[in-house]
Amino acid sequence: MQFHLDLIEDKVEFFEASSLAALEKKIAEKIEQNRAILLSVHSVTHQMQMDADGHKHFSAVVHFKAK
């Protein structure tokens, strides 16, 4: 039996929430998890949209890269 490990060099994750605070919390948790596998944040893109009822919707894309 062979055991082979591959390193993750790039990882892109998508997040969404109904408030900016909730979105920040989700991203912070994922940053800590990815730090354990030696990935750091390369870039963050975020966006806010309003639906027809006036409710805000926040989303973000975080690109993680190997250190």
PDB file with one MODEL, atoms N, CA, C and O in Angstrom:
MODEL        1
ATOM      1  N   MET A   1       0.838  -1.177   0.000  1.00  0.00           N
ATOM      2  CA  MET A   1       0.000   0.000   0.000  1.00  0.00           C
ATOM      3  C   MET A   1       0.887   1.246   0.000  1.00  0.00           C
ATOM      4  O   MET A   1       1.828   1.356   0.787  1.00  0.00           O
ATOM      5  N   GLN A   2       0.574   2.168  -0.885  1.00  0.00           N
ATOM      6  CA  GLN A   2       1.322   3.416  -0.960  1.00  0.00           C
ATOM      7  C   GLN A   2       0.519   4.532  -0.322  1.00  0.00           C
ATOM      8  O   GLN A   2      -0.709   4.579  -0.402  1.00  0.00           O
ATOM      9  N   PHE A   3       1.251   5.419   0.307  1.00  0.00           N
ATOM     10  CA  PHE A   3       0.635   6.583   0.937  1.00  0.00           C
ATOM     11  C   PHE A   3       1.276   7.811   0.333  1.00  0.00           C
ATOM     12  O   PHE A   3       2.487   7.999   0.453  1.00  0.00           O
ATOM     13  N   HIS A   4       0.477   8.659  -0.320  1.00  0.00           N
ATOM     14  CA  HIS A   4       1.019   9.819  -1.031  1.00  0.00           C
ATOM     15  C   HIS A   4       0.308  11.081  -0.551  1.00  0.00           C
ATOM     16  O   HIS A   4      -0.921  11.130  -0.508  1.00  0.00           O
ATOM     17  N   LEU A   5       1.081  12.092  -0.195  1.00  0.00           N
ATOM     18  CA  LEU A   5       0.523  13.373   0.240  1.00  0.00           C
ATOM     19  C   LEU A   5       0.780  14.448  -0.808  1.00  0.00           C
ATOM     20  O   LEU A   5       1.897  14.577  -1.310  1.00  0.00           O
ATOM     21  N   ASP A   6      -0.230  15.203  -1.130  1.00  0.00           N
ATOM     22  CA  ASP A   6      -0.094  16.357  -2.010  1.00  0.00           C
ATOM     23  C   ASP A   6      -0.380  17.613  -1.210  1.00  0.00           C
ATOM     24  O   ASP A   6      -1.324  17.655  -0.421  1.00  0.00           O
ATOM     25  N   LEU A   7       0.424  18.621  -1.412  1.00  0.00           N
ATOM     26  CA  LEU A   7       0.206  19.892  -0.734  1.00  0.00           C
ATOM     27  C   LEU A   7      -0.820  20.724  -1.493  1.00  0.00           C
ATOM     28  O   LEU A   7      -0.814  20.768  -2.723  1.00  0.00           O
ATOM     29  N   ILE A   8      -1.685  21.372  -0.759  1.00  0.00           N
ATOM     30  CA  ILE A   8      -2.631  22.305  -1.374  1.00  0.00           C
ATOM     31  C   ILE A   8      -1.904  23.634  -1.521  1.00  0.00           C
ATOM     32  O   ILE A   8      -1.445  24.205  -0.532  1.00  0.00           O
ATOM     33  N   GLU A   9      -1.799  24.126  -2.743  1.00  0.00           N
ATOM     34  CA  GLU A   9      -1.096  25.384  -2.978  1.00  0.00           C
ATOM     35  C   GLU A   9      -2.049  26.561  -3.119  1.00  0.00           C
ATOM     36  O   GLU A   9      -1.726  27.675  -2.708  1.00  0.00           O
ATOM     37  N   ASP A  10      -3.212  26.325  -3.694  1.00  0.00           N
ATOM     38  CA  ASP A  10      -4.219  27.371  -3.880  1.00  0.00           C
ATOM     39  C   ASP A  10      -5.574  26.829  -3.484  1.00  0.00           C
ATOM     40  O   ASP A  10      -5.884  25.657  -3.701  1.00  0.00           O
ATOM     41  N   LYS A  11      -6.380  27.708  -2.893  1.00  0.00           N
ATOM     42  CA  LYS A  11      -7.723  27.316  -2.489  1.00  0.00           C
ATOM     43  C   LYS A  11      -8.594  28.567  -2.520  1.00  0.00           C
ATOM     44  O   LYS A  11      -8.214  29.606  -1.980  1.00  0.00           O
ATOM     45  N   VAL A  12      -9.751  28.468  -3.145  1.00  0.00           N
ATOM     46  CA  VAL A  12     -10.685  29.581  -3.212  1.00  0.00           C
ATOM     47  C   VAL A  12     -11.962  29.158  -2.503  1.00  0.00           C
ATOM     48  O   VAL A  12     -12.511  28.090  -2.774  1.00  0.00           O
ATOM     49  N   GLU A  13     -12.432  30.011  -1.584  1.00  0.00           N
ATOM     50  CA  GLU A  13     -13.648  29.694  -0.839  1.00  0.00           C
ATOM     51  C   GLU A  13     -14.631  30.854  -0.950  1.00  0.00           C
ATOM     52  O   GLU A  13     -14.243  32.020  -1.035  1.00  0.00           O
ATOM     53  N   PHE A  14     -15.911  30.502  -0.946  1.00  0.00           N
ATOM     54  CA  PHE A  14     -16.988  31.472  -1.093  1.00  0.00           C
ATOM     55  C   PHE A  14     -17.807  31.514   0.196  1.00  0.00           C
ATOM     56  O   PHE A  14     -18.065  30.482   0.814  1.00  0.00           O
ATOM     57  N   PHE A  15     -18.208  32.711   0.586  1.00  0.00           N
ATOM     58  CA  PHE A  15     -18.962  32.905   1.818  1.00  0.00           C
ATOM     59  C   PHE A  15     -20.145  33.820   1.551  1.00  0.00           C
ATOM     60  O   PHE A  15     -20.095  34.674   0.665  1.00  0.00           O
ATOM     61  N   GLU A  16     -21.221  33.634   2.332  1.00  0.00           N
ATOM     62  CA  GLU A  16     -22.361  34.533   2.243  1.00  0.00           C
ATOM     63  C   GLU A  16     -23.029  34.616   3.602  1.00  0.00           C
ATOM     64  O   GLU A  16     -23.003  33.666   4.385  1.00  0.00           O
ATOM     65  N   ALA A  17     -23.638  35.784   3.875  1.00  0.00           N
ATOM     66  CA  ALA A  17     -24.306  36.009   5.152  1.00  0.00           C
ATOM     67  C   ALA A  17     -25.278  37.169   5.006  1.00  0.00           C
ATOM     68  O   ALA A  17     -25.234  37.925   4.035  1.00  0.00           O
ATOM     69  N   SER A  18     -26.152  37.289   5.993  1.00  0.00           N
ATOM     70  CA  SER A  18     -27.138  38.367   5.955  1.00  0.00           C
ATOM     71  C   SER A  18     -26.653  39.636   6.655  1.00  0.00           C
ATOM     72  O   SER A  18     -27.305  40.678   6.582  1.00  0.00           O
ATOM     73  N   SER A  19     -25.489  39.543   7.342  1.00  0.00           N
ATOM     74  CA  SER A  19     -24.916  40.735   7.965  1.00  0.00           C
ATOM     75  C   SER A  19     -23.405  40.734   7.768  1.00  0.00           C
ATOM     76  O   SER A  19     -22.791  39.684   7.580  1.00  0.00           O
ATOM     77  N   LEU A  20     -22.829  41.902   7.814  1.00  0.00           N
ATOM     78  CA  LEU A  20     -21.390  42.015   7.632  1.00  0.00           C
ATOM     79  C   LEU A  20     -20.642  41.351   8.785  1.00  0.00           C
ATOM     80  O   LEU A  20     -19.608  40.719   8.566  1.00  0.00           O
ATOM     81  N   ALA A  21     -21.151  41.485  10.006  1.00  0.00           N
ATOM     82  CA  ALA A  21     -20.512  40.865  11.173  1.00  0.00           C
ATOM     83  C   ALA A  21     -20.488  39.344  11.047  1.00  0.00           C
ATOM     84  O   ALA A  21     -19.482  38.712  11.368  1.00  0.00           O
ATOM     85  N   ALA A  22     -21.580  38.759  10.586  1.00  0.00           N
ATOM     86  CA  ALA A  22     -21.647  37.305  10.405  1.00  0.00           C
ATOM     87  C   ALA A  22     -20.674  36.847   9.318  1.00  0.00           C
ATOM     88  O   ALA A  22     -20.038  35.801   9.447  1.00  0.00           O
ATOM     89  N   LEU A  23     -20.566  37.626   8.263  1.00  0.00           N
ATOM     90  CA  LEU A  23     -19.636  37.302   7.176  1.00  0.00           C
ATOM     91  C   LEU A  23     -18.196  37.351   7.683  1.00  0.00           C
ATOM     92  O   LEU A  23     -17.404  36.456   7.388  1.00  0.00           O
ATOM     93  N   GLU A  24     -17.857  38.383   8.436  1.00  0.00           N
ATOM     94  CA  GLU A  24     -16.509  38.501   8.992  1.00  0.00           C
ATOM     95  C   GLU A  24     -16.189  37.330   9.919  1.00  0.00           C
ATOM     96  O   GLU A  24     -15.066  36.824   9.910  1.00  0.00           O
ATOM     97  N   LYS A  25     -17.155  36.899  10.711  1.00  0.00           N
ATOM     98  CA  LYS A  25     -16.951  35.783  11.628  1.00  0.00           C
ATOM     99  C   LYS A  25     -16.671  34.493  10.853  1.00  0.00           C
ATOM    100  O   LYS A  25     -15.763  33.741  11.208  1.00  0.00           O
ATOM    101  N   LYS A  26     -17.450  34.237   9.795  1.00  0.00           N
ATOM    102  CA  LYS A  26     -17.242  33.037   8.984  1.00  0.00           C
ATOM    103  C   LYS A  26     -15.852  33.031   8.351  1.00  0.00           C
ATOM    104  O   LYS A  26     -15.170  32.006   8.337  1.00  0.00           O
ATOM    105  N   ILE A  27     -15.444  34.178   7.830  1.00  0.00           N
ATOM    106  CA  ILE A  27     -14.134  34.272   7.179  1.00  0.00           C
ATOM    107  C   ILE A  27     -13.015  34.086   8.201  1.00  0.00           C
ATOM    108  O   ILE A  27     -12.040  33.388   7.925  1.00  0.00           O
ATOM    109  N   ALA A  28     -13.144  34.701   9.376  1.00  0.00           N
ATOM    110  CA  ALA A  28     -12.115  34.574  10.419  1.00  0.00           C
ATOM    111  C   ALA A  28     -11.952  33.123  10.862  1.00  0.00           C
ATOM    112  O   ALA A  28     -10.831  32.659  11.071  1.00  0.00           O
ATOM    113  N   GLU A  29     -13.064  32.408  11.005  1.00  0.00           N
ATOM    114  CA  GLU A  29     -12.996  30.989  11.387  1.00  0.00           C
ATOM    115  C   GLU A  29     -12.261  30.173  10.328  1.00  0.00           C
ATOM    116  O   GLU A  29     -11.446  29.310  10.653  1.00  0.00           O
ATOM    117  N   LYS A  30     -12.556  30.452   9.064  1.00  0.00           N
ATOM    118  CA  LYS A  30     -11.930  29.696   7.976  1.00  0.00           C
ATOM    119  C   LYS A  30     -10.449  30.040   7.848  1.00  0.00           C
ATOM    120  O   LYS A  30      -9.647  29.180   7.483  1.00  0.00           O
ATOM    121  N   ILE A  31     -10.075  31.285   8.141  1.00  0.00           N
ATOM    122  CA  ILE A  31      -8.662  31.662   8.120  1.00  0.00           C
ATOM    123  C   ILE A  31      -7.894  30.835   9.144  1.00  0.00           C
ATOM    124  O   ILE A  31      -6.806  30.340   8.852  1.00  0.00           O
ATOM    125  N   GLU A  32      -8.448  30.685  10.332  1.00  0.00           N
ATOM    126  CA  GLU A  32      -7.800  29.889  11.378  1.00  0.00           C
ATOM    127  C   GLU A  32      -7.668  28.425  10.951  1.00  0.00           C
ATOM    128  O   GLU A  32      -6.627  27.807  11.174  1.00  0.00           O
ATOM    129  N   GLN A  33      -8.704  27.876  10.347  1.00  0.00           N
ATOM    130  CA  GLN A  33      -8.657  26.486   9.894  1.00  0.00           C
ATOM    131  C   GLN A  33      -7.603  26.292   8.804  1.00  0.00           C
ATOM    132  O   GLN A  33      -6.867  25.305   8.814  1.00  0.00           O
ATOM    133  N   ASN A  34      -7.536  27.228   7.874  1.00  0.00           N
ATOM    134  CA  ASN A  34      -6.585  27.106   6.768  1.00  0.00           C
ATOM    135  C   ASN A  34      -5.150  27.370   7.210  1.00  0.00           C
ATOM    136  O   ASN A  34      -4.207  26.899   6.575  1.00  0.00           O
ATOM    137  N   ARG A  35      -4.984  28.119   8.292  1.00  0.00           N
ATOM    138  CA  ARG A  35      -3.647  28.336   8.838  1.00  0.00           C
ATOM    139  C   ARG A  35      -3.041  27.002   9.283  1.00  0.00           C
ATOM    140  O   ARG A  35      -1.828  26.805   9.203  1.00  0.00           O
ATOM    141  N   ALA A  36      -3.885  26.103   9.745  1.00  0.00           N
ATOM    142  CA  ALA A  36      -3.421  24.790  10.198  1.00  0.00           C
ATOM    143  C   ALA A  36      -2.843  23.965   9.048  1.00  0.00           C
ATOM    144  O   ALA A  36      -1.995  23.102   9.273  1.00  0.00           O
ATOM    145  N   ILE A  37      -3.289  24.220   7.833  1.00  0.00           N
ATOM    146  CA  ILE A  37      -2.742  23.502   6.669  1.00  0.00           C
ATOM    147  C   ILE A  37      -1.810  24.408   5.857  1.00  0.00           C
ATOM    148  O   ILE A  37      -1.595  24.201   4.663  1.00  0.00           O
ATOM    149  N   LEU A  38      -1.266  25.417   6.542  1.00  0.00           N
ATOM    150  CA  LEU A  38      -0.227  26.312   5.998  1.00  0.00           C
ATOM    151  C   LEU A  38      -0.682  27.146   4.809  1.00  0.00           C
ATOM    152  O   LEU A  38       0.094  27.395   3.887  1.00  0.00           O
ATOM    153  N   LEU A  39      -1.932  27.574   4.831  1.00  0.00           N
ATOM    154  CA  LEU A  39      -2.425  28.483   3.801  1.00  0.00           C
ATOM    155  C   LEU A  39      -2.669  29.850   4.427  1.00  0.00           C
ATOM    156  O   LEU A  39      -3.140  29.947   5.560  1.00  0.00           O
ATOM    157  N   SER A  40      -2.347  30.901   3.687  1.00  0.00           N
ATOM    158  CA  SER A  40      -2.609  32.254   4.159  1.00  0.00           C
ATOM    159  C   SER A  40      -3.465  32.982   3.124  1.00  0.00           C
ATOM    160  O   SER A  40      -3.567  32.549   1.977  1.00  0.00           O
ATOM    161  N   VAL A  41      -4.066  34.066   3.531  1.00  0.00           N
ATOM    162  CA  VAL A  41      -4.953  34.827   2.653  1.00  0.00           C
ATOM    163  C   VAL A  41      -4.126  35.564   1.607  1.00  0.00           C
ATOM    164  O   VAL A  41      -3.194  36.297   1.937  1.00  0.00           O
ATOM    165  N   HIS A  42      -4.475  35.362   0.360  1.00  0.00           N
ATOM    166  CA  HIS A  42      -3.822  36.059  -0.747  1.00  0.00           C
ATOM    167  C   HIS A  42      -4.654  37.281  -1.160  1.00  0.00           C
ATOM    168  O   HIS A  42      -4.113  38.362  -1.392  1.00  0.00           O
ATOM    169  N   SER A  43      -5.978  37.090  -1.246  1.00  0.00           N
ATOM    170  CA  SER A  43      -6.844  38.218  -1.597  1.00  0.00           C
ATOM    171  C   SER A  43      -8.271  37.958  -1.129  1.00  0.00           C
ATOM    172  O   SER A  43      -8.684  36.815  -0.934  1.00  0.00           O
ATOM    173  N   VAL A  44      -9.004  39.041  -0.957  1.00  0.00           N
ATOM    174  CA  VAL A  44     -10.410  38.976  -0.555  1.00  0.00           C
ATOM    175  C   VAL A  44     -11.193  39.921  -1.444  1.00  0.00           C
ATOM    176  O   VAL A  44     -10.798  41.068  -1.650  1.00  0.00           O
ATOM    177  N   THR A  45     -12.307  39.430  -1.971  1.00  0.00           N
ATOM    178  CA  THR A  45     -13.231  40.251  -2.751  1.00  0.00           C
ATOM    179  C   THR A  45     -14.594  40.129  -2.095  1.00  0.00           C
ATOM    180  O   THR A  45     -15.045  39.026  -1.784  1.00  0.00           O
ATOM    181  N   HIS A  46     -15.247  41.259  -1.887  1.00  0.00           N
ATOM    182  CA  HIS A  46     -16.549  41.202  -1.222  1.00  0.00           C
ATOM    183  C   HIS A  46     -17.566  42.065  -1.954  1.00  0.00           C
ATOM    184  O   HIS A  46     -17.214  42.936  -2.749  1.00  0.00           O
ATOM    185  N   GLN A  47     -18.830  41.799  -1.666  1.00  0.00           N
ATOM    186  CA  GLN A  47     -19.915  42.479  -2.365  1.00  0.00           C
ATOM    187  C   GLN A  47     -21.142  42.524  -1.466  1.00  0.00           C
ATOM    188  O   GLN A  47     -21.359  41.630  -0.648  1.00  0.00           O
ATOM    189  N   MET A  48     -21.942  43.575  -1.628  1.00  0.00           N
ATOM    190  CA  MET A  48     -23.199  43.701  -0.901  1.00  0.00           C
ATOM    191  C   MET A  48     -24.303  43.958  -1.922  1.00  0.00           C
ATOM    192  O   MET A  48     -24.157  44.785  -2.823  1.00  0.00           O
ATOM    193  N   GLN A  49     -25.405  43.238  -1.766  1.00  0.00           N
ATOM    194  CA  GLN A  49     -26.556  43.418  -2.654  1.00  0.00           C
ATOM    195  C   GLN A  49     -27.805  43.589  -1.817  1.00  0.00           C
ATOM    196  O   GLN A  49     -27.881  43.106  -0.687  1.00  0.00           O
ATOM    197  N   MET A  50     -28.779  44.276  -2.374  1.00  0.00           N
ATOM    198  CA  MET A  50     -30.067  44.426  -1.705  1.00  0.00           C
ATOM    199  C   MET A  50     -31.131  43.755  -2.563  1.00  0.00           C
ATOM    200  O   MET A  50     -31.157  43.922  -3.782  1.00  0.00           O
ATOM    201  N   ASP A  51     -32.010  42.992  -1.911  1.00  0.00           N
ATOM    202  CA  ASP A  51     -33.084  42.358  -2.663  1.00  0.00           C
ATOM    203  C   ASP A  51     -34.261  43.330  -2.797  1.00  0.00           C
ATOM    204  O   ASP A  51     -34.191  44.470  -2.337  1.00  0.00           O
ATOM    205  N   ALA A  52     -35.316  42.876  -3.419  1.00  0.00           N
ATOM    206  CA  ALA A  52     -36.476  43.740  -3.688  1.00  0.00           C
ATOM    207  C   ALA A  52     -37.141  44.239  -2.402  1.00  0.00           C
ATOM    208  O   ALA A  52     -37.782  45.290  -2.402  1.00  0.00           O
ATOM    209  N   ASP A  53     -36.990  43.490  -1.310  1.00  0.00           N
ATOM    210  CA  ASP A  53     -37.584  43.889  -0.035  1.00  0.00           C
ATOM    211  C   ASP A  53     -36.681  44.800   0.780  1.00  0.00           C
ATOM    212  O   ASP A  53     -37.062  45.221   1.872  1.00  0.00           O
ATOM    213  N   GLY A  54     -35.508  45.110   0.281  1.00  0.00           N
ATOM    214  CA  GLY A  54     -34.570  45.977   0.987  1.00  0.00           C
ATOM    215  C   GLY A  54     -33.644  45.264   1.945  1.00  0.00           C
ATOM    216  O   GLY A  54     -32.918  45.919   2.693  1.00  0.00           O
ATOM    217  N   HIS A  55     -33.645  43.934   1.948  1.00  0.00           N
ATOM    218  CA  HIS A  55     -32.746  43.169   2.811  1.00  0.00           C
ATOM    219  C   HIS A  55     -31.365  43.106   2.173  1.00  0.00           C
ATOM    220  O   HIS A  55     -31.235  42.901   0.967  1.00  0.00           O
ATOM    221  N   LYS A  56     -30.340  43.283   2.995  1.00  0.00           N
ATOM    222  CA  LYS A  56     -28.967  43.239   2.506  1.00  0.00           C
ATOM    223  C   LYS A  56     -28.459  41.799   2.496  1.00  0.00           C
ATOM    224  O   LYS A  56     -28.822  40.985   3.346  1.00  0.00           O
ATOM    225  N   HIS A  57     -27.619  41.512   1.522  1.00  0.00           N
ATOM    226  CA  HIS A  57     -27.001  40.196   1.385  1.00  0.00           C
ATOM    227  C   HIS A  57     -25.515  40.420   1.101  1.00  0.00           C
ATOM    228  O   HIS A  57     -25.157  41.062   0.114  1.00  0.00           O
ATOM    229  N   PHE A  58     -24.666  39.893   1.958  1.00  0.00           N
ATOM    230  CA  PHE A  58     -23.224  40.070   1.831  1.00  0.00           C
ATOM    231  C   PHE A  58     -22.586  38.780   1.339  1.00  0.00           C
ATOM    232  O   PHE A  58     -22.972  37.689   1.758  1.00  0.00           O
ATOM    233  N   SER A  59     -21.607  38.911   0.448  1.00  0.00           N
ATOM    234  CA  SER A  59     -20.876  37.740  -0.031  1.00  0.00           C
ATOM    235  C   SER A  59     -19.397  38.098  -0.170  1.00  0.00           C
ATOM    236  O   SER A  59     -19.033  39.266  -0.308  1.00  0.00           O
ATOM    237  N   ALA A  60     -18.565  37.073  -0.128  1.00  0.00           N
ATOM    238  CA  ALA A  60     -17.124  37.286  -0.261  1.00  0.00           C
ATOM    239  C   ALA A  60     -16.479  36.060  -0.888  1.00  0.00           C
ATOM    240  O   ALA A  60     -16.959  34.936  -0.747  1.00  0.00           O
ATOM    241  N   VAL A  61     -15.378  36.312  -1.582  1.00  0.00           N
ATOM    242  CA  VAL A  61     -14.537  35.263  -2.144  1.00  0.00           C
ATOM    243  C   VAL A  61     -13.149  35.470  -1.539  1.00  0.00           C
ATOM    244  O   VAL A  61     -12.579  36.556  -1.633  1.00  0.00           O
ATOM    245  N   VAL A  62     -12.614  34.421  -0.920  1.00  0.00           N
ATOM    246  CA  VAL A  62     -11.287  34.511  -0.310  1.00  0.00           C
ATOM    247  C   VAL A  62     -10.368  33.523  -1.013  1.00  0.00           C
ATOM    248  O   VAL A  62     -10.676  32.336  -1.122  1.00  0.00           O
ATOM    249  N   HIS A  63      -9.238  34.029  -1.488  1.00  0.00           N
ATOM    250  CA  HIS A  63      -8.244  33.205  -2.173  1.00  0.00           C
ATOM    251  C   HIS A  63      -7.109  32.945  -1.182  1.00  0.00           C
ATOM    252  O   HIS A  63      -6.447  33.874  -0.721  1.00  0.00           O
ATOM    253  N   PHE A  64      -6.900  31.681  -0.868  1.00  0.00           N
ATOM    254  CA  PHE A  64      -5.822  31.273   0.036  1.00  0.00           C
ATOM    255  C   PHE A  64      -4.678  30.703  -0.794  1.00  0.00           C
ATOM    256  O   PHE A  64      -4.907  30.030  -1.799  1.00  0.00           O
ATOM    257  N   LYS A  65      -3.444  30.975  -0.367  1.00  0.00           N
ATOM    258  CA  LYS A  65      -2.253  30.444  -1.041  1.00  0.00           C
ATOM    259  C   LYS A  65      -1.303  29.886  -0.005  1.00  0.00           C
ATOM    260  O   LYS A  65      -1.306  30.295   1.156  1.00  0.00           O
ATOM    261  N   ALA A  66      -0.485  28.938  -0.450  1.00  0.00           N
ATOM    262  CA  ALA A  66       0.533  28.357   0.427  1.00  0.00           C
ATOM    263  C   ALA A  66       1.565  29.421   0.777  1.00  0.00           C
ATOM    264  O   ALA A  66       1.881  30.292  -0.033  1.00  0.00           O
ATOM    265  N   LYS A  67       2.082  29.332   2.000  1.00  0.00           N
ATOM    266  CA  LYS A  67       3.086  30.308   2.456  1.00  0.00           C
ATOM    267  C   LYS A  67       4.407  30.071   1.768  1.00  0.00           C
ATOM    268  O   LYS A  67       5.373  30.791   2.022  1.00  0.00           O
TER     269      LYS A  67
ENDMDL
END
